[in-house]
């Protein structure tokens, strides 16, 4: 499985321990240093004080995609879309393993969603005033 849950958990910790950018201008080079091809992202229509970009490719992680957002022009979060090229059971197992590895290091997520028809579970951590 590419990336492995261990690779994602390691990147998660690396991101949390690194100095976060202030805004998009310094955020784009920072994201590129994490293997995210920022030029492939699509910006969604702005909502209120926030802006979001999604579906940026991550060549080092195969078919994985990433996104990020700002709030009041300050860099706010990073998120991933992982394992589109794998079967549902494998994705569910890998996602649960990843969530457990992150929780073992950083504590329980602030928010989770349960699996529903057509949507898998998700986990959201808010650490160091940023969210992943």
Backbone as numpy.savetxt, mean C-alpha at the origin, in Angstrom:
# Nx Ny Nz CAx CAy CAz Cx Cy Cz
4.89 -16.93 -5.13 4.03 -15.75 -5.13 4.92 -14.52 -5.13
4.63 -13.60 -6.02 5.46 -12.41 -6.16 4.60 -11.17 -6.01
4.84 -10.31 -5.10 5.85 -10.42 -4.04 5.36 -11.38 -2.95
6.30 -11.90 -2.21 5.91 -12.78 -1.10 5.36 -11.92 0.04
4.55 -12.50 0.90 4.09 -11.74 2.07 5.26 -11.17 2.88
6.36 -11.91 2.94 7.54 -11.44 3.67 8.13 -10.18 3.03
8.17 -10.15 1.68 8.69 -8.97 0.98 7.81 -7.74 1.26
6.50 -7.94 1.23 5.59 -6.82 1.47 5.73 -6.34 2.92
5.78 -7.27 3.86 5.93 -6.90 5.28 7.24 -6.14 5.49
8.29 -6.57 4.84 9.59 -5.88 4.96 9.51 -4.47 4.39
8.86 -4.33 3.23 8.69 -3.00 2.63 7.84 -2.12 3.52
6.80 -2.67 4.10 5.94 -1.94 5.03 6.78 -1.34 6.16
7.61 -2.15 6.77 8.45 -1.69 7.88 9.46 -0.66 7.40
10.05 -0.88 6.24 11.01 0.08 5.68 10.35 1.43 5.46
9.15 1.42 4.91 8.43 2.67 4.66 8.12 3.38 5.97
7.66 2.63 6.95 7.33 3.27 8.23 8.54 3.87 8.93
9.68 3.26 8.75 10.89 3.72 9.44 11.64 4.80 8.67
11.25 5.06 7.46 11.94 6.08 6.67 11.25 7.43 6.86
12.00 8.51 6.65 11.36 9.83 6.72 10.35 9.97 5.58
9.14 10.34 5.93 8.10 10.49 4.91 8.22 11.85 4.24
7.89 11.89 2.96 7.91 13.17 2.25 6.80 14.10 2.76
6.99 15.37 2.51 5.98 16.36 2.92 4.82 16.42 1.93
5.13 16.45 0.65 4.09 16.59 -0.37 4.41 15.76 -1.60
3.66 15.97 -2.67 3.83 15.18 -3.88 5.19 15.42 -4.52
5.67 16.66 -4.55 6.94 16.93 -5.22 8.09 16.11 -4.67
8.20 16.00 -3.36 9.26 15.16 -2.80 8.77 13.73 -2.61
7.46 13.50 -2.69 6.91 12.16 -2.56 7.17 11.28 -3.75
7.15 11.85 -4.95 7.35 11.02 -6.14 8.74 10.37 -6.16
9.82 11.11 -5.92 11.13 10.42 -5.86 11.19 9.38 -4.74
10.56 9.67 -3.62 10.54 8.73 -2.49 9.82 7.45 -2.89
8.67 7.57 -3.55 7.93 6.40 -4.02 8.75 5.60 -5.04
9.41 6.31 -5.96 10.24 5.62 -6.95 11.35 4.83 -6.26
11.90 5.38 -5.17 12.96 4.67 -4.45 12.44 3.39 -3.80
11.13 3.27 -3.67 10.50 2.08 -3.10 10.03 1.12 -4.19
10.40 1.38 -5.44 10.06 0.48 -6.54 8.74 0.76 -7.22
8.15 1.91 -6.96 6.85 2.26 -7.54 7.08 3.16 -8.76
6.56 2.74 -9.91 6.69 3.50 -11.16 5.62 4.58 -11.17
5.92 5.72 -10.57 4.92 6.77 -10.36 4.32 7.29 -11.66
5.08 7.24 -12.75 4.58 7.76 -14.01 3.44 6.92 -14.58
3.21 5.73 -14.04 2.13 4.87 -14.52 0.84 5.02 -13.72
0.86 5.86 -12.70 -0.32 6.03 -11.84 -1.39 6.86 -12.52
-2.61 6.64 -12.08 -3.76 7.42 -12.54 -4.28 8.24 -11.36
-4.42 9.53 -11.54 -4.99 10.36 -10.48 -6.51 10.30 -10.56
-7.14 10.10 -9.43 -8.60 10.10 -9.37 -9.06 11.54 -9.17
-10.32 11.83 -9.48 -10.81 13.19 -9.24 -10.64 13.58 -7.78
-10.19 14.80 -7.56 -9.96 15.29 -6.19 -11.27 15.29 -5.41
-11.15 14.95 -4.13 -12.31 14.98 -3.23 -11.96 15.83 -2.03
-12.63 16.94 -1.88 -12.37 17.82 -0.74 -10.93 18.25 -0.68
-10.28 17.97 0.43 -8.88 18.37 0.63 -7.89 17.28 0.24
-8.36 16.20 -0.36 -7.48 15.08 -0.67 -7.34 14.82 -2.15
-6.19 14.25 -2.50 -5.92 13.78 -3.86 -5.40 12.36 -3.75
-5.73 11.51 -4.75 -5.32 10.12 -4.72 -4.85 9.69 -6.10
-3.80 8.89 -6.11 -3.28 8.27 -7.32 -3.30 6.77 -7.08
-3.63 6.01 -8.11 -3.68 4.56 -7.93 -3.19 3.85 -9.18
-3.03 2.56 -9.04 -2.66 1.64 -10.12 -1.28 1.90 -10.73
-0.35 2.42 -9.95 1.03 2.56 -10.41 1.68 1.18 -10.43
2.39 0.88 -11.48 3.02 -0.44 -11.55 4.23 -0.52 -10.62
4.56 -1.73 -10.28 5.72 -2.03 -9.43 6.49 -3.17 -10.09
7.31 -2.86 -11.10 7.99 -3.91 -11.86 8.75 -4.91 -11.00
9.31 -4.47 -9.87 10.06 -5.41 -9.03 9.15 -6.41 -8.34
7.83 -6.14 -8.34 6.86 -7.03 -7.70 5.89 -7.64 -8.71
6.29 -7.78 -9.94 5.44 -8.42 -10.95 4.20 -7.59 -11.26
3.03 -8.18 -11.06 1.78 -7.50 -11.44 1.21 -6.60 -10.35
1.89 -6.49 -9.22 1.39 -5.65 -8.12 1.26 -4.20 -8.57
0.34 -3.50 -7.96 0.11 -2.08 -8.21 0.13 -1.35 -6.88
0.39 -0.06 -6.92 0.44 0.74 -5.70 -0.29 2.06 -5.93
-0.60 2.70 -4.84 -1.22 4.02 -4.88 -0.80 4.83 -3.67
-1.14 6.11 -3.67 -0.82 7.00 -2.57 -1.80 8.15 -2.58
-1.83 8.86 -1.48 -2.72 10.01 -1.43 -2.11 11.13 -0.60
-2.70 12.30 -0.80 -2.31 13.47 -0.01 -3.58 14.02 0.65
-3.36 14.72 1.74 -4.44 15.43 2.42 -3.93 16.84 2.69
-4.66 17.81 2.18 -4.23 19.21 2.27 -2.79 19.37 1.75
-2.54 18.69 0.63 -1.25 18.74 -0.08 -0.10 18.07 0.68
-0.38 17.44 1.82 0.64 16.71 2.57 0.52 15.23 2.25
1.66 14.60 2.04 1.69 13.18 1.74 1.06 12.41 2.90
0.09 11.54 2.61 -0.68 10.92 3.69 -0.56 9.40 3.78
-0.66 8.70 2.65 -0.62 7.24 2.76 -0.15 6.55 1.49
0.13 5.26 1.65 0.56 4.37 0.57 -0.31 3.12 0.68
-0.72 2.57 -0.46 -1.50 1.33 -0.45 -1.13 0.49 -1.67
-1.42 -0.80 -1.56 -1.06 -1.75 -2.60 -2.25 -2.58 -3.04
-2.19 -3.02 -4.31 -3.08 -4.02 -4.88 -2.17 -5.19 -5.26
-2.29 -6.29 -4.55 -1.34 -7.39 -4.68 -1.97 -8.64 -5.28
-1.18 -9.40 -6.03 -1.47 -10.78 -6.43 -2.68 -10.94 -7.34
-2.88 -10.02 -8.27 -3.98 -10.15 -9.24 -3.84 -11.40 -10.11
-2.63 -11.89 -10.23 -2.37 -13.01 -11.14 -2.38 -14.37 -10.43
-2.98 -14.45 -9.24 -3.05 -15.69 -8.48 -4.50 -16.04 -8.17
-4.73 -17.30 -7.87 -6.06 -17.77 -7.52 -6.51 -17.20 -6.18
-7.85 -17.13 -6.02 -8.44 -16.49 -4.85 -7.97 -17.12 -3.54
-7.93 -18.44 -3.46 -7.52 -19.10 -2.22 -6.08 -18.75 -1.85
-5.19 -18.71 -2.86 -3.80 -18.33 -2.60 -3.69 -16.88 -2.14
-4.47 -16.01 -2.75 -4.45 -14.58 -2.37 -4.96 -14.42 -0.95
-6.06 -15.06 -0.63 -6.62 -14.96 0.72 -5.61 -15.43 1.76
-4.96 -16.56 1.50 -3.97 -17.09 2.44 -2.78 -16.16 2.58
-2.28 -15.65 1.45 -1.12 -14.75 1.48 -1.47 -13.45 2.20
-2.66 -12.93 1.96 -3.08 -11.68 2.62 -3.18 -11.87 4.13
-3.73 -12.98 4.55 -3.82 -13.25 5.99 -2.44 -13.40 6.60
-1.52 -14.06 5.90 -0.15 -14.20 6.38 0.52 -12.83 6.48
0.34 -12.00 5.46 0.91 -10.66 5.47 0.37 -9.84 6.64
-0.93 -9.85 6.83 -1.52 -9.08 7.92 -0.98 -9.54 9.27
-0.81 -10.83 9.43 -0.29 -11.34 10.69 1.17 -10.92 10.90
1.99 -10.98 9.84 3.38 -10.56 9.95 3.49 -9.09 10.34
2.67 -8.26 9.74 2.69 -6.83 10.07 2.20 -6.62 11.50
1.13 -7.28 11.87 0.60 -7.15 13.23 1.61 -7.61 14.28
2.38 -8.65 13.96 3.40 -9.14 14.90 4.44 -8.07 15.20
4.74 -7.21 14.22 5.76 -6.18 14.38 5.16 -4.85 14.84
4.02 -4.47 14.26 3.47 -3.12 14.46 2.18 -3.06 15.26
1.68 -4.20 15.69 0.44 -4.22 16.44 -0.76 -4.41 15.52
-1.90 -4.52 16.13 -3.13 -4.76 15.38 -3.47 -3.58 14.47
-4.09 -3.85 13.33 -4.51 -2.75 12.45 -5.58 -1.91 13.11
-5.66 -0.67 12.69 -6.68 0.22 13.23 -8.05 -0.12 12.68
-8.07 -0.63 11.46 -9.35 -0.95 10.82 -9.17 -2.18 9.95
-10.18 -3.04 9.93 -10.19 -4.19 9.03 -11.57 -4.27 8.37
-11.60 -4.91 7.22 -12.88 -5.23 6.59 -12.90 -6.72 6.34
-14.04 -7.32 6.50 -14.20 -8.75 6.29 -14.42 -9.02 4.80
-14.16 -10.21 4.41 -14.40 -10.64 3.05 -15.89 -10.62 2.75
-16.24 -10.12 1.58 -17.62 -10.14 1.09 -17.59 -10.67 -0.34
-18.74 -10.92 -0.91 -18.80 -11.40 -2.28 -18.13 -10.37 -3.20
-17.13 -10.81 -3.90 -16.44 -9.94 -4.85 -15.33 -9.07 -4.26
-15.17 -9.07 -2.95 -14.13 -8.26 -2.31 -13.46 -9.05 -1.20
-12.15 -8.97 -1.20 -11.41 -9.64 -0.14 -11.33 -8.79 1.11
-10.77 -9.36 2.15 -10.59 -8.59 3.38 -9.51 -7.53 3.18
-9.51 -6.53 4.04 -8.46 -5.52 3.98 -8.07 -5.12 5.40
-6.87 -4.55 5.51 -6.33 -4.13 6.80 -5.74 -2.75 6.62
-5.89 -1.91 7.62 -5.40 -0.53 7.54 -4.72 -0.18 8.85
-3.47 0.25 8.75 -2.72 0.69 9.91 -2.48 2.18 9.82
-2.57 2.85 10.93 -2.22 4.26 11.03 -1.11 4.33 12.07
0.09 4.60 11.58 1.28 4.60 12.42 2.11 5.83 12.09
2.66 6.45 13.10 3.52 7.63 12.88 2.80 8.71 12.08
1.51 8.89 12.29 0.68 9.89 11.60 0.55 9.64 10.10
0.79 8.42 9.68 0.61 8.05 8.27 -0.17 6.75 8.23
-0.77 6.45 7.09 -1.52 5.22 7.00 -1.02 4.35 5.86
-1.12 3.06 6.11 -0.75 2.06 5.10 -1.79 0.96 5.19
